[in-house]
Amino acid sequence: MDHPGEPLSGSAAVIVLHFEEKLLPKAFDLRDRLDQGERLNDVDIAFLNQLLGQVHNLQTLAHSEPKIQRFAAGVVSLYHELTRAALINQGGASNDTG
């Protein structure tokens, strides 16, 4: 994920750091498992719910911190990728990206 090279405000820096150290590694691991055709379990669903809440926080912050808008857009894209792959693995959507 790209993030700004310039210093961020304290709250923005903490949120970005939380994503980089905790949420993104878990999200990438989940993406790898979904790419192998695995289905979500209860822990995965709880994580996606947590990630969604943090994505909302990040988007709100991006309005006041334009320097992290690109980072926020990348996280939103990753969340969409995860949920789409999970839906496909559950048999609820076609694999076409159309």
N, C-alpha and C positions, 0 to 999 in steps of 0.2 A: 504494500500500500504506500502510495506517495503521501508524504506529509511535508508541511512547509519547512524551509530551512531557517527562516527567521524565528526568533524567540516568540513563544505564545504567552498569553496571559496565564496566570497560575491555574485557574480552573480548566482552561483548554489544555494546558500541558498535562495535567493530571488525567483528564479523560482520554487523551490520545495515548498516554503511557499505559493506561489500563487496557485500552484496546490492543496495543502492541504486545503487551506482556501476558495478558490473560485471555482476552476474547478472540483475537485473531488466530493464535495458535490452535485453539480448540475448534474454531470455525474451519480452518484449513484441514485439520484432521478429519472433521466431519465430512467435508467436501470429498476428501480422498475415499472415505468409506462409502459415501453415496455414489461416487464414480464407479465403485466396484459392485454396485447394485444392492447394497445393504439398505434395509428399511430402518426408519427411525424407531428408537425405543423411548421409554418414558423420560429417561435422562436427557436424551437428545431433544425431545420436545420441550422440556423445561429450559434447556440451554437456548433453544431458538426463541422462546418467549423472553428470556433474559436479554438476549441479543437484540430483539426487537425494541424492548424498552430503552436499551442503551443507544440504539440507532436513533430513536426519537430524541433523546437527550443531545446526541451529537448533531442532529439536524437543527435543533433549536439553537445550539451553540454556534453553528456555522453561520446563522443569520447575523450574529453579532461579532463573529470572528471570521471574516472572509478568507483569511489565510488557510483555514482548514476545510473550505468547501470542497476541494478536490478529494481530500482524504475522506470526507463524509460521503461523497458520491461513490467512491470506491467501496466503502463499507455497505452502502445501500445495494450496490450491484452484487456484492458477495452474498448478502442476505437473500436477494431475489434468486440468485443461482442455487443456493442451498434449498430454498423452499420448492423451486421448480424441480430440482433433481429428486427431492423427497417425494413429491407428488408423482413423478414419473415412476419411481421405484414402487410406489404403492399401487400403480396401475391406473392412476386417475387422470393421466394426460398423455398425449402423444409425444414422441421424442422430437417432433419437428420444431425448429426454432422459427420458422416462417416469418 
